[in-house]
Amino acid sequence: MAENQSNTTEQPITIKDLNTENPRWCLGCGDFGILMGFKRFMIDEKLLPFKTVNVSGIGCSGRVPFYVNTYGVHSIHGRAIPVAMGIALTRPDLNLIIHSGDGDAMSIGGNHLIHGINKNFNCTFILYDNELYALTKSQTSPTTRKGHKTNTQPFGTYLDPIYPSKFALGAGASYVANTADWIPDHFVNTLKSAFAHQGFSFVHVFQRCPHFDPNNFDHKSSDWFSFLKHENGIPPDKRLADKTEIIEHDPSDKDAAFTFARSEHRFLGLLYQRFDKPRYDDIIHNQIKDLKQKSRSNILDSYKI
C-alpha cells in the first residue's frame, strides 16, 4: 500500500488523535482488539489521519470508519471494494484501507472480492472473520465451520466452509497473510507488512465472537495454530513463540501457501507474496498520463460505429 511519503508525518500521533466515539460492540468482541491494533499501526507508521481513508461494508466491522478519526466511507453491503477502487483511481496519494467481514466479503461481496484481488489495486484489505453473521444474531456465513449450530441452521451447518486465504490465493492475490485479533503484536506487524506491499494486500484475521460462538478460536490455547517464519515474512509473536510450533516458510512458494491455507490447523503469518503482478490502478494512471488532450467536440470520435 505504501507509495507516497507525503501521507506520513514526523510529528507524533497519539491514540487520542485517532479516537472519536466509544465503540459499540458486544462485550469481549474481537473487533475491539482489531480497532486498537489498527490505531497502533497508524501511530507506528505515522500515517496522517487526513491522508487516510477507511472504507467498510455492512456488519460489525462496518462501524470501524466511525471509530477512527480519518476520512471514511461506510458503504453498502458487499460493495466496499468497488468504492475503494474508485478512491484508488482518483486519489492514489491516500492511504487506503478496506474493512470487511466474512459475510460481507465472502458472500454478497464475493464477486467484488474476486475482481478486487485480480485487479490488484493498491490497498490493504482486512477481513474480520468470526465465521458468523454476528450483527444479524448468529446466522451461518460462508466461513462457518461444518456442523456448527446457528439461528439459520439450528441442527448444524451442512457444508464445508470456504477458507478465505485459500480463496484469495486461488483468485491470484499478490499478498496473503493470516493473523488473529488477540495477538496484538503479530496483528500490528502483519498490518505493517501488508501496508508496505504494492498491490491488493489480503489480511485474514481470525476474530473471536464470544457472545454467539464462545468456543471458537480458543485464545487461551495455542495448540490449534502455528506461526510461519521467514526473513521476508512476519515475525512470530514473542509471547507465544515458545508455546506453539514455528515453521520456516518461503512466502514465494505458492504450493506450500495453498497447503497451509486449506488446512484445518491454522497458520499465522505471511503465506504468499508476489511482487510482479500488474496493478490495474497503475495501468489506468499511466494511460491517462500518456493521453493527448482532445477538445470536447471530438472526445467521442473514437467511439463512432
C-alpha positions as CSV (number, residue, x, y, z in Angstrom):
1,M,0.0,0.0,0.0
2,A,2.7,2.5,0.9
3,E,3.6,4.6,-2.0
4,N,3.7,8.3,-1.3
5,Q,5.8,9.6,1.6
6,S,3.7,12.8,1.8
7,N,0.9,10.9,3.6
8,T,3.1,10.3,6.7
9,T,4.3,12.7,9.3
10,E,7.4,13.1,11.5
11,Q,5.1,14.6,14.3
12,P,4.0,12.0,16.8
13,I,0.4,10.8,16.5
14,T,-1.4,9.6,19.6
15,I,-4.4,7.3,20.4
16,K,-6.2,10.5,21.4
17,D,-5.7,11.9,18.0
18,L,-7.4,8.9,16.4
19,N,-10.2,8.4,18.9
20,T,-13.8,9.5,18.1
21,E,-16.7,7.9,19.9
22,N,-16.7,4.8,22.1
23,P,-17.2,1.7,20.0
24,R,-20.5,-0.2,20.3
25,W,-19.8,-3.9,20.1
26,C,-20.6,-6.8,22.3
27,L,-18.5,-7.4,25.4
28,G,-15.4,-9.3,24.5
29,C,-15.8,-8.8,20.7
30,G,-12.6,-9.3,18.8
31,D,-13.3,-6.0,16.9
32,F,-12.0,-4.1,20.0
33,G,-8.6,-5.7,19.6
34,I,-8.6,-5.1,15.8
35,L,-9.5,-1.5,16.2
36,M,-6.8,-0.9,18.9
37,G,-4.2,-2.8,16.9
38,F,-5.2,-0.7,13.8
39,K,-4.7,2.5,15.7
40,R,-1.3,1.2,17.0
41,F,-0.3,0.5,13.4
42,M,-1.3,4.1,12.3
43,I,0.8,5.5,15.1
44,D,3.8,3.4,14.4
45,E,3.7,4.1,10.7
46,K,3.0,7.8,11.4
47,L,0.0,7.9,9.0
48,L,-1.6,11.3,8.6
49,P,-5.3,11.0,9.5
50,F,-6.3,13.4,6.8
51,K,-4.4,11.4,4.3
52,T,-6.0,8.1,5.3
53,V,-9.4,6.6,4.2
54,N,-11.1,3.7,5.9
55,V,-13.8,2.0,3.7
56,S,-16.2,-0.6,5.0
57,G,-19.3,-2.6,4.1
58,I,-22.1,-3.8,6.3
59,G,-21.6,-5.8,9.5
60,C,-19.9,-5.4,12.8
61,S,-16.7,-4.4,11.0
62,G,-18.7,-1.8,9.1
63,R,-18.6,0.6,12.1
64,V,-14.8,1.0,12.0
65,P,-14.7,4.2,9.9
66,F,-16.8,5.9,12.6
67,Y,-14.3,4.9,15.3
68,V,-11.1,6.2,13.7
69,N,-10.5,9.9,13.2
70,T,-9.7,9.7,9.5
71,Y,-11.8,10.1,6.3
72,G,-14.1,7.1,6.0
73,V,-16.9,5.6,3.9
74,H,-19.5,3.3,5.4
75,S,-20.7,1.8,2.1
76,I,-23.4,-0.7,1.2
77,H,-23.3,-4.5,1.8
78,G,-20.6,-6.2,-0.1
79,R,-19.6,-3.1,-2.1
80,A,-16.6,-1.8,-0.1
81,I,-14.2,-2.9,-2.8
82,P,-15.6,-1.0,-5.8
83,V,-16.0,2.1,-3.7
84,A,-12.3,1.7,-2.6
85,M,-11.2,1.2,-6.1
86,G,-12.8,4.5,-7.1
87,I,-10.7,6.1,-4.4
88,A,-7.6,4.3,-5.6
89,L,-8.1,5.6,-9.1
90,T,-8.9,9.2,-8.2
91,R,-6.8,9.7,-5.1
92,P,-3.7,7.4,-5.3
93,D,-2.0,9.7,-2.8
94,L,-4.2,8.5,0.1
95,N,-3.6,5.6,2.5
96,L,-6.4,3.2,1.6
97,I,-7.7,0.5,4.0
98,I,-10.8,-1.7,3.5
99,H,-12.6,-3.3,6.5
100,S,-14.9,-6.2,5.7
101,G,-16.4,-9.2,7.5
102,D,-16.7,-12.8,6.3
103,G,-20.3,-12.4,5.3
104,D,-19.8,-9.0,3.7
105,A,-16.7,-10.1,1.7
106,M,-17.2,-13.8,1.1
107,S,-21.0,-13.9,0.4
108,I,-22.8,-10.8,-1.1
109,G,-19.4,-9.2,-1.9
110,G,-17.7,-12.3,-3.1
111,N,-17.8,-11.2,-6.8
112,H,-16.2,-7.9,-6.0
113,L,-13.5,-9.6,-3.9
114,I,-12.6,-11.8,-6.9
115,H,-12.2,-8.7,-9.1
116,G,-10.5,-6.6,-6.5
117,I,-7.9,-9.3,-6.0
118,N,-7.5,-9.8,-9.7
119,K,-7.1,-6.0,-10.4
120,N,-4.5,-5.9,-7.6
121,F,-5.2,-2.2,-7.0
122,N,-3.2,-0.6,-4.2
123,C,-4.9,-1.1,-0.8
124,T,-4.8,-3.0,2.5
125,F,-7.9,-5.3,2.8
126,I,-8.6,-6.5,6.3
127,L,-11.0,-9.5,6.6
128,Y,-12.7,-9.7,10.0
129,D,-13.5,-13.4,10.1
130,N,-15.6,-14.6,13.1
131,E,-17.2,-17.3,11.0
132,L,-20.7,-15.9,11.6
133,Y,-23.1,-13.3,10.6
134,A,-22.9,-11.7,14.1
135,L,-24.7,-8.4,13.5
136,T,-27.8,-10.3,12.5
137,K,-27.6,-12.5,15.6
138,S,-25.7,-15.7,14.7
139,Q,-26.5,-16.7,11.2
140,T,-24.5,-19.1,9.0
141,S,-21.8,-17.4,7.0
142,P,-19.7,-18.8,4.1
143,T,-16.9,-19.5,6.6
144,T,-18.9,-21.1,9.4
145,R,-17.4,-24.5,10.3
146,K,-19.4,-27.6,9.3
147,G,-21.8,-28.8,11.9
148,H,-21.9,-25.6,14.0
149,K,-25.4,-24.7,15.1
150,T,-26.7,-21.2,14.1
151,N,-30.1,-19.5,14.1
152,T,-30.5,-20.2,10.4
153,Q,-29.3,-23.8,10.7
154,P,-30.2,-24.9,14.2
155,F,-29.2,-28.5,13.7
156,G,-25.8,-27.6,12.4
157,T,-24.4,-26.2,9.1
158,Y,-24.4,-28.6,6.2
159,L,-21.4,-27.6,4.1
160,D,-17.7,-27.4,4.5
161,P,-16.6,-23.7,5.0
162,I,-14.8,-21.5,2.5
163,Y,-11.2,-20.9,3.6
164,P,-10.6,-17.2,2.9
165,S,-6.9,-17.4,2.4
166,K,-7.3,-20.4,0.0
167,F,-9.9,-18.4,-1.8
168,A,-7.6,-15.4,-2.1
169,L,-4.7,-17.5,-3.4
170,G,-6.9,-19.1,-5.9
171,A,-8.1,-15.7,-7.2
172,G,-4.5,-14.7,-7.7
173,A,-3.8,-12.5,-4.8
174,S,-0.3,-10.9,-4.7
175,Y,-0.3,-10.8,-0.9
176,V,-2.0,-13.1,1.6
177,A,-1.4,-13.2,5.4
178,N,-3.2,-14.7,8.4
179,T,-3.3,-13.2,11.9
180,A,-5.6,-13.0,15.0
181,D,-7.3,-10.3,17.0
182,W,-6.0,-11.4,20.4
183,I,-2.3,-11.5,19.4
184,P,-1.7,-7.7,19.2
185,D,2.0,-7.6,18.3
186,H,1.6,-10.1,15.5
187,F,-1.5,-8.3,14.2
188,V,0.2,-4.9,14.1
189,N,3.3,-6.4,12.4
190,T,1.0,-8.1,9.8
191,L,-0.6,-4.7,9.0
192,K,2.8,-3.1,8.6
193,S,3.9,-5.8,6.2
194,A,0.7,-5.7,4.3
195,F,0.7,-1.9,4.1
196,A,4.3,-1.9,2.7
197,H,3.2,-4.2,-0.2
198,Q,2.4,-2.6,-3.5
199,G,-1.0,-4.0,-4.6
200,F,-4.0,-5.7,-3.1
201,S,-2.9,-6.9,0.4
202,F,-5.3,-9.6,1.7
203,V,-5.1,-9.8,5.5
204,H,-7.2,-12.6,7.0
205,V,-7.9,-12.0,10.8
206,F,-9.2,-14.8,13.0
207,Q,-11.7,-12.9,15.1
208,R,-13.4,-14.0,18.3
209,C,-17.2,-13.7,18.8
210,P,-17.7,-14.7,22.5
211,H,-21.3,-13.7,22.5
212,F,-22.6,-16.0,19.8
213,D,-19.7,-18.5,19.4
214,P,-17.6,-18.6,22.6
215,N,-16.0,-22.0,21.8
216,N,-14.4,-20.9,18.5
217,F,-10.8,-19.6,18.3
218,D,-9.6,-20.6,21.8
219,H,-7.4,-17.6,22.7
220,K,-6.2,-19.3,25.9
221,S,-4.6,-22.2,23.9
222,S,-2.1,-22.2,21.2
223,D,-2.1,-25.9,20.1
224,W,-4.5,-25.3,17.2
225,F,-2.3,-22.9,15.3
226,S,1.3,-22.4,14.3
227,F,3.4,-19.5,13.2
228,L,5.1,-19.2,9.8
229,K,8.5,-17.6,9.8
230,H,10.9,-16.3,7.1
231,E,13.4,-13.5,6.8
232,N,11.0,-11.8,4.3
233,G,7.9,-12.7,6.3
234,I,6.2,-11.7,9.6
235,P,8.0,-12.5,12.9
236,P,6.2,-14.9,15.2
237,D,4.7,-13.3,18.3
238,K,7.3,-13.3,21.1
239,R,4.8,-14.0,23.9
240,L,3.6,-17.2,22.2
241,A,6.7,-18.3,20.3
242,D,7.7,-20.9,22.9
243,K,4.1,-22.2,23.2
244,T,3.4,-23.3,19.7
245,E,5.1,-24.6,16.6
246,I,7.1,-22.3,14.3
247,I,7.5,-23.4,10.7
248,E,10.0,-21.9,8.2
249,H,8.1,-20.9,5.1
250,D,9.2,-19.1,2.0
251,P,6.3,-16.7,1.0
252,S,7.2,-17.0,-2.7
253,D,6.3,-20.7,-2.5
254,K,2.6,-20.7,-3.7
255,D,2.2,-24.5,-3.5
256,A,3.2,-24.5,0.2
257,A,1.0,-21.5,0.8
258,F,-2.0,-23.4,-0.6
259,T,-1.2,-26.3,1.7
260,F,-1.2,-24.0,4.8
261,A,-4.3,-22.2,3.6
262,R,-6.6,-25.2,3.2
263,S,-5.5,-26.9,6.5
264,E,-7.9,-27.2,9.5
265,H,-4.9,-26.5,11.6
266,R,-4.4,-22.7,11.4
267,F,-1.2,-21.0,10.3
268,L,-0.4,-17.4,11.2
269,G,2.0,-15.3,9.2
270,L,2.8,-14.4,5.6
271,L,1.5,-17.2,3.4
272,Y,2.3,-15.7,0.0
273,Q,3.7,-12.6,-1.7
274,R,4.3,-11.8,-5.3
275,F,5.9,-8.5,-6.5
276,D,5.5,-8.7,-10.2
277,K,1.7,-8.8,-10.6
278,P,0.4,-5.8,-12.6
279,R,-1.7,-3.2,-10.8
280,Y,-4.9,-2.0,-12.5
281,D,-4.7,1.4,-10.9
282,D,-1.1,1.8,-12.3
283,I,-2.3,0.8,-15.8
284,I,-5.1,3.4,-15.7
285,H,-2.9,6.2,-14.3
286,N,-0.3,5.5,-17.0
287,Q,-2.9,5.5,-19.7
288,I,-4.3,8.9,-18.5
289,K,-0.8,10.3,-18.3
290,D,0.0,9.4,-21.9
291,L,-3.2,10.6,-23.4
292,K,-3.3,13.6,-25.6
293,Q,-5.8,16.2,-24.7
294,K,-8.9,16.4,-27.0
295,S,-11.4,19.1,-27.5
296,R,-14.9,18.4,-26.1
297,S,-16.4,18.2,-29.5
298,N,-14.0,15.4,-30.5
299,I,-13.9,13.4,-27.3
300,L,-16.4,10.8,-28.5
301,D,-14.9,10.3,-32.0
302,S,-13.1,7.1,-31.1
303,Y,-16.5,5.5,-30.2
304,K,-18.1,6.1,-33.7
305,I,-19.6,2.9,-35.3
